[in-house]
Each structure stands twice: as C-alpha cells, then as structure tokens.
Amino acid sequence: MRPPSMKVDPTLRERLASRYKSVDGRKLCELMKPALQWLRTNQQLVNSLNVFPVPDGDTGTNMVLTMQSACDEIANSDDSSIDKVTHAIAQGALMGARGNSGVILSQILRGMARALTGKSVMDTECFVEALKEARDTAYKGVVRPVEGTILTVSKDIATAAETALQNGATSPLHILEAVVEEGEASLERTPDLLPVLKEAGVVDAGGKGLIILFEGILMSIYRQPLDQPQAIVKPLNALAIEHVTEVIEPGQDWEVVVDFKPNEDLELKSFYGQLEEMGTSIQLGEGDGMYRMHIHVPDDTQYKPIEYIRSLGTVTKVAIENLMAQMEEDSAGFETLELESVQPGQIATVVVAPGKGIAKVFASLGAAAIIEGGQTMNPSTKEILAAFENLPCDKVVILPNNKNVVLAAKQAVELSVKKVAVVESISVPQGIAAMLAINPTGELEETVKSMTGAMKDIHTGEITKATRSVEIDGVKVKEGQIIGLLNGHLAIAGDDLKSTLLGVLSKAEPDKSELITLYHGEDLSSDAAEKLAKQVRKKYPDQEVEVVEGGQPHYHIILSVE
C-alpha cells in the first residue's frame, strides 16, 4: 500500500516539506496527537492480527495505552526543545509500557530521544539518526531478537530513511514518506520471516502498530481524516464481548452493547467514524441479518450510541454496564487478600495473576504483592514497579506468569534501586511451581536458580474457544471450536470441552506425572469443573487430580501436569 502522501498535489507537498524542514518540541507535541489518534482508530485492527485463534489479542490495546502514557507526559508541555520533549515522551512510554509490543515501542522512543540529546530541533539528518538509534536500542532491549516482528520493521524503516537521505531528501517529511512506504512493504514480508505468521495468515501486529503511528503523523500533515479505520466485522460468535477485559482507557466509564437490524446496508466507514467520535474499544459483529455493536463511552454519554443506532434501524437488545463500578468490584477480591508480611532482609515475591482464585493460591504460598493481569490485561511497567517499591526489603523476585508480561517486568527491574530479579514464568502453573521453591531468607541468586529449576518439569495446558478458522502447528481449527494449547503451542481442536481437555492431557505425559491440577475460569461453574475432573480421574486413576477455582477470563481451564 502506498502512503497517503503520494496522493497529495506535488506543489502542496513541497510547500509542506519546507514548513517541516525542521521540527521543534512544540511541533512534535502536536504531531504526537494524530499518531495516537490513528493508532486508537485502528486499535481493533491491530488486535485482530493475533496469531493464535484465542480471544486475547491485545497488541493494539497495549500500544495505545503505551502511547497514551507518552502523550500524557507532554500534555501540558510548552517546551520548544526537541531534546526535552523527546525525553519526556520516552519517559512516559517507559512507565506506561504494557506487553511486549508496548515495551519495544518504548525502547524505540527511548532510542530516538537518545539520538536527539542536546538538539534544539530535529532536521533531516537528525531524524535519520534518531531512527537508526531507535532500531539499535530496540534490538538491544530484547535478549533473543526474532525477525519478522516489530524489530524487523524498525530495522527496515531505518535503512529506508538512510537511503532516502543519500538520495537527496531535504526535509523530515521526505524521510517520513519513505518510512511509511517501506514500513508497509516490510510488514508484507514479515510472514516470510516468521513461519507462524504465514500459517496464521497475518502480518506482525506490533510492526503494524508502529507503522500506523508514523502513518498517522503523515496523514495529519496532509490533512487526511483520522477517524475512519479499515472496518472490521466479526461473526457474532467470535466477538466474545462478554470477556472484553481490556485495561480501561481514560474516559471509558460505560460499556454499551446494542443488537440491531439496520434498515439498509451499513456503510461501515461512516458507521465506525460516527462511533469513533463517541468512544473507544469499538467492535462490530454480524450474524443472521443482525449486528451487535460494542463500545466504551464517557460518563453521561452512554445513551448516545443507542440513539445513533436507532436512527439506522431497529434496536432489539441493549446492555449497559458501569465499567468503573465493575473495576472496583473486580479489584476488591485482590485488595482483601491476606498477603505475606515480608521482613527487612528477606526476599519478597511479586506475582501477576489473571483471576481471583489464582491470586488466592499465590497469596497462600507467600506472595508479598499480587498484580491483577494476564491475557488482555497486561500490567504496565509503572504498575509492576509500584507493587514492590514500598515493600520493606531490598530483594525482590517477580513472577510474570505470562510471556507478554516478561519484558515489562524486566523494564521495572532497570528502574528500581533494589535488587530485583525476574523469574521468567510464562504461565500460572510455572509461577506456582516457582513459588513452592522460594526461600525467603536465602540469597537472591541461589533462590532465583531454584525457582527457575522448579519450572522445568511443569506442563501447562489452556482450554478456550477458537475465534477464527486457521491451521497452525499442523492443527486445523474451525471458528467456535474448543481448542487446547500445550506449553504455548496449539495442540488440539475439538467440539466439546471434555474431549479437548483429555486430548491435551494425553500429550502432556500424565503417566509420568503425579499431580494434575485444573484451574477453572470464570465462565465454568465448580460443578462443571468437578464433572470434568471425574472424567480425568477415570482415565488417569494413578494420578492425583485437583480442582481449583481460578476465576481467569477467556480460558475455561488452565491445567498443570507435574
């Protein structure tokens, strides 16, 4: 896809190129707004580029919240220095970074700021150097860089910027055009570099989010609209709005869901454009001639989307929920947990838990602090840091319990003056195994080794519903099927919970293990979980089978075999 700038009148283009011959701090502050706006407009598009067909794609949400934090840092800035503004942006992104994509984005912004240290304005050469330093900083921030991701896109756009400069570019605007054009081309190549993307039929989500940010700046300069996303209409059974547990953005006070039958065919771009003016987290599903719309809106505007949809057709059902009250209710269970009272000189353990039941398990094992988070609700660097900074000890272990939280946890380590280590647990069962090996009065390094070693013999299974049809890891999945993941890989697809659960277990070497634990989610009752456990005990009579109320969203069951 060619960048929007190519459609602009050449005379106007060169006039604007002259206007943006250099960019100071005030100009950059203004350009950050459309970058965030365009990313927010396409948030659900980026979320939809999820490799696995599970209802937890959150790359777009994580990048929006990271950028929101960056923009909040300069909201009241009147500084003309590009140095000070870029460092403020980088600091905001650093503290607000969520998920791997958000952390890498914060590193990209950090690299750009580093290259602009001591500069009052950013000219063409400075912009190119900033993109090169952004690339280098992003790669250095990842222990094992993977090509075909946002890292590759950052590398390709830095190369394109340098080439454009060598070819005679005289304005940062010319560089920006080259960045957007090469960024789109780089994205199209990501499936060739990362086989799992090709299997899933998607481009890299983080790379897409990065290019959208640059594209938003370019579109705003050329006065193009930023409120009309590439419309996404999901099948109703894939919408999964009952589990929309994304971190609520500023101003999102109410969740509104409307079922309706339009009088005429929907003009999707206009429809999305109208809703974008009202709120965020917009989703649309279709089935049997009926549509379902989901949106988050500010207080006192919860009826506005309903009235708008009434003007388009017949409203058949409406659901309104107070998100702020829901957040208070959900967090109450975490706040009332009795946590371990850590003493000076001891090692405190900070854990991330996706549900109240799982949080209770960690509390019973001696966790000193518990952060609510997991799929679709990755905690920020700032939230992780805040969880342990005020504890009365200087030695801390963090258990992320999710692969998308590891980088934010490591970033929190760098910001603390305490001795902090991340034990890289990427699942709840791994985190629980690590907790059982902790020695609160031991040496930090030896304790970390023990906790890491305890995770090696744990198999983790996850059971959920497929959100789309795809073939990955040799497993064919139809939308709506029950699917099972084993140790992070798609293992099986079935038509019912029982067969899928037993299928995943059969691949986890249960005969070589002693204990099978089933953590059932918020959408599976205790009675239903016990019935499934009976089937597991029947098939594996020599193993002990435990059932625990996990309370996690999205996943019917998280299981461990040890």
Disulfide bonds with the S-S distance in Angstrom:
none
